[in-house]
């Protein structure tokens, strides 16, 4: 039987791994520059964590979670997103105190059972930023600015769509307005669809169903229902984005797919993933999430950034990830030189150089050919003559230029070559 990766998953092979490493380095460096600390959470959590945070009516909870009973009859789920586990860890380990701001970042796999497609997998990966403890619109602006800066650093000009969902008063009034507007459509739908709409009519705005999209095309806009505080918060955010020269558009139909969002929500989109699948990433404010998980009221904002989607767009745009070349292949021209070559390779690695050696006793010619195949910058060669003289030959593979130097000066010469 020939085994294959499960449908909706994919292997990252050595020829592609350097691209992942590149974007991970860029993101980790960016997060560090803004003072964010890394958090790593388990691949699975209690199912109730996601039911409570994402919402019982969300598609994630209803259709997409990988849930199971373990051998102790505990109800667990592979995590479908990164924010709830990060907030759980924040509370469990007391990472923040009242009045303090805590900044967290992570790189994590997440799991959703959905129809696989371009940029859409059943196991995918996510960069995340969570800023916990600040109610200021400056916090929203920081998260959005960092997200745009990540895309800029890898060569992508980001398009930001931003909206506000307001608070409880906004939602109550807007919910009523949406249900009234959708009543002609809903009266012909099943009991299940009507019940789901009654629980959370905002879900209709987030639907990918062409019939629902058509029915809701002229629906009222949430921005017309904002409370005064939410309107002030949103207006201030827009001013901050202008100050930071972040390109944005106000997009009243963005609601995001999780129940924990309040006030600000945003997405960064692209036309390169297909019109029905254009979101590169999304995030927003979730001021009730910490208290929903048993903590004190704690305003927070964050973003989840799809890594596979980021890499797809980089490929579509022809953006290269820098690949650090192999510094050298250490080559033994004779059997007697093999112990010396192994020691030279150890010394070079200790000095910070990347080096490979031949393990199988191949000929000098075969080893030089392999060095070319590996893209090595140079070959460090020891044969009988070099061994007797206490020297090594250093050949630049691109030009063929070669010098002999003493063993003691090798590292010095390599650093200057």
N, C-alpha and C positions, 0 to 999 in steps of 0.2 A: 504493500500500500504506500502510495506517495502522499505525504502530508503537505498541506499548504497552510499559510496563515489564514485564520478565520476571516470570513467575509466582513468587510468594513474595517479591517486592520491592515497594517502594512509594516514591512521591515525597513529599517534604516541601515543601509549597507555602507561599508567603508568609503565608497566613491561619493556618497552623499553626506556622510556624517560630519564632514568639516563644515558644511553649510549650517547644520544645526549648531555646531560648536560656535560658529561665528555669531549667529544671531543671539545665542545664549550669552556670549561674552559682552556683546553690545548692550543687551538688556541689563545684565548684572552690573555692568559699569555705570550705566545711566541711573539705575536704582541707588547704587552706592553714592553717586554724586548728589542725589537729593536726600540722602540720609535714611534710606530704607534698609531694614534688616531682613535677612532671608528666614522664612518659615517653611518647614516640610511637614506635610500631614499624611496620614495613612491613605492607602488606595481605597479603603472601604470605611464606612461610618455606620452608626445606627440609622436605619431608614427614617425614623421619626425626625431626625435632624433636617432632612431635605423636605419632608412633608410639611414641617412647621415653617420652614424658611421660604421654600419655593412656592408653596401653596398647593392645596389639594386639587384645585382646578387647573393647575399648570400642565401643559403638555409633557413637560419633563417628568413630573410625578406620575401622571396618568398613563403615559405610553412609553417613556424612554428609559426609565431606570432599570438597571440590572440588580434586582433584589433577590435575596435568598435567606433561608434559615440555616444557621450554622449548626454544628453538632450539639451545641447547648441550647438550641431552639431560640437563639437570638435573631431578630429580624435586622439584617444588614443590607447595605446597598453599596455597590461601587460608586464612587463619587461622580455625579454628573456635572459638577462645576466646583470651582475652587474657593468661593467666598465663604460659604457656610462653614466648611472645615477650618478655614483660617480664623474665623471669628470664634468658633468653638475652642480652638487652641489658645486664642487670646484670652478667653475667659478662664479656661481650665488652669492655665499657668500664670495668671495674674500679670499679663504683659503690660497692662496700662493701669493707671490710677485715675480717679476722677479729676478732671481739669487738665490731664496730660494728653498730648497727641502722640500716638504710636503709628509708625510707618512700617509696613510689612510688604515684602515681595515674595513671589514663589514661582517655581516652574514645576508643573505637575501634569500627569496624564489625567484625562477624564473620560467617562464612559456613558454613551447614550445609544440606545437601540433605535436606530432610525435608518431610513433608506440611504445607503451609501451613494455618494456622488462626488463631484469635483469639489475638493476642499471640505467634504463632509464625511466623517469616519465614525465608526462605533467606538474605537479608542482613538482619541486625538490628544493633543497636548496644548497647554495653555500657560502663558505668562500672566501673572496677576499682580496688581498693586492694590493695597488696602490702606487707606488713611483713616485711622480710628480716633475719634475724640474731638473733632472740630466741626462746628456747625457753620463756619464761615464759607461764603461762596469762593473765597480764595483757595479753600481746600479742593473744591470741585475743579477750579481752574488749574490747580497744580496737577491733578490727575490727568486732565485732558491735555495739558501742555506736555507732560511727560510722554503720553501716548503718541502724540503727534511727533515729538522729538525722536522717539524710537524709530518710527517709520522714516523720518527724514535721514537718520543716521545710516540706514541701510539703503537709501536712495529712492524712497517712495514719497511722493507728495500726497499727503493725507487729505481727505475730504470729510469734515466733521459735520454731522447732523445732530442737533441738540434740541431738547424739549424739556418741559417741566410737567410733572404729574400732580403737583400740589400736595396738599395734606388731606386729612380726613374730611374736612368740610368740602374741599374741591371734589374729592372722589364721590362723596354722597350726592352732590348736585349733578356732577357729570354723569354718574352712573344712571341717574333717573333720566337725564336728557338722552343718553345713548339708547336706553331701553325704549323710550318713546319713539325715537327715530327708527330703530330697528324693528318695531312691532309689525309692520307689514311683511317684512322678510321672515320673522320668527314665527308668525302664525301658521305658516305652511311647513314648519320644520318638525322634527321628531321631539318627543318629550325630553329625550336626553340632551339634545342641542339647546332646547329652550331652558332646561334646568341649568345647564352649564353657563349660558348667557346670563341668567338671573343671578348666579353666584358672582360672576365677574364679567360684565359686558365689555370691559376693555380688551379682553381676549379676542373679540371680533376684529379689532383694529390690527391685531398682530397676526391674523390668519393668513395662510398662504393659499387658501381655497379661492379660486377665481370667482366663484359665485358670491362668497362672503365679501371679497374685495369690492366687487361691483355693487353689492347692496349697501356697503358702508362708505361708498365714494364721497357722498355729500354730507357725511356725519358731522355733528358739531365738533368744534376744536376745543381741546382741554384748556388751552391758554385763555379762552374767553371766560373760564370759570375759576381762575386762580384766586385764592385769598390774597389779601394785601401783602402779608409777610412773604408768601411764596413768589408773588409778582416782583417784590423788591429784591428777593434773592436772585431770581432769574435775570432781572435787568442788570444787577451788579455783576453777575457771571458773564454776561455778554460783553460788558465794558472791559472786564479783565481779559477776556479772550482777544478783544481788539487790541488792548495794551500789549499783550504778548505776541501779537501778529499771528495768531492762530486762525487760519481760514475756517469759517463755519457758516452753516445755514440753519435757521430755525425750522424744524421739521415736526409739526404738531402731531403727526400720526405715529411717531416713535413712542412705544409704550414698554418695550422689552418683554421678555417672556417669563419673568419671575415676580412673585407677589411682593417681595421685600422692598422694592424701589419706592422712594418718596422724592418729591421735588425733581431734581435734575436727572435726566436720562440722556444718553448719547450713544451714537454709533459712528464708526468710521467705515465707509463703504467703498466698493470698487466695481467697475463694470466688467472686470476680467474673470469673475467667477460665475457669470450668468445672471440674468436679470432677477431670477427668483431666489438667488443665493448670494447676495452681494455684500453681506456684512463681513468685514474683516475682524471687527471686534466691537464690544459694547460694554457699557458700564453705567454707573450712576450713583446716586445717594441712597443710603439705606439706614435712615436714622432710627428705625424701630427694631432692627435685626438683633442688636446686642441684648436689648430688653426682652425680646421674644425668646431668647435662649437663656433667660434667667439672670442676666446681668442688669446693672443700673442703666437708665436712659443714657445712651451714648451715641451722638451723631457721628456718621461715618460715610465714606464715599470710596468707590473703587472701580476697577476695570478688569475684564478678562480678555486676553489677546490670543487669538488662535494662531499657534505656531505654524501648523501645516498651511494655513491660508496665507500667512505672511510669506512663506517660502515659495508657494505657488505664484504669487504675484511677483516676487523677485525674479523667478524664472521667466514669467511672461514678459517682463520688462527687460530681460537680458542683463540683470544686475548680478555681478559676480561677488562671490564671497571669497575673501582672500584666503588662499591656501598656503600655509607655511611650508616651504620646501624641505625635503630631507637634507640635512646638512652634509651628510657623508655616508658612503659605504666603506667600511674598513675591510680591506681585501688582503688575504694571505696568498702570496704567489706560490708558496711551497708549503708542504705539510709541516716542515719544521717551524714555519713562521706563525702557525695558527695560535699557539699560546700567547705570543707577543701581541697579535692582532686583538685577541679577546681582552687583554689588559689595556691596550690602547683604547679600545671602544669604551671600557669602563671609565678611563680617565677623561675621555671626551664627554661622556654623558654627565660625569660629575661637574664638568666645566659648563654644562648647559647646552651642549650640542646634541642634535638628534642623529643617531647612528644605527645602522644595521650591519650585521655580519652574515656571511655564508655559513650555514650549518652542515652542509653536506659534502664538503671537500671538492667543490667544483673547480674547474680550471680558471686561470686568470682571465682568459677571454670571456668565459661564461659569466664570471662575476662582474666584469666591466659592462657586459651587455645588460645584466640585471640592474646594475646601478643606473644605467640610462633609463630602463623601464620604470624604475621607481622615482625618477626625477631628481636624483641626488645632485647636489651642487658640485660635489667633488668626490674623488676616490682617494682614500689614504691607504697606501700599498706598502707591504713589507714582504720582500723576498730574501733569498739567502744573502745577497750583498748588503742590503739594508740591515739585516739581522746582525751580521758580523761587524758592521760599522757603527751600530747603535743609532741608526738613522731611519727615516721614513720618507717615502715619496708621496707628494701631494699633487694630484692632477685635477685641474679644473675641467670638468667634463664638457662644458659648452665649447671651450676653445681648444682643449687638448694641451694647454700649457702645463708644464710639470716642473716641480723643484724638489730637491732633496734637502731635508733639514734634520737636525739632531732630534732625538726623542724628547730631550729636555725643552726644546724650543717649539714643539709642535703646537701646543695650545696658543702660545703667543702668535705664531705665524697664522694659525687658523683665524684668530680674531682680527688679523690685519688683512686677510686675503679677500 
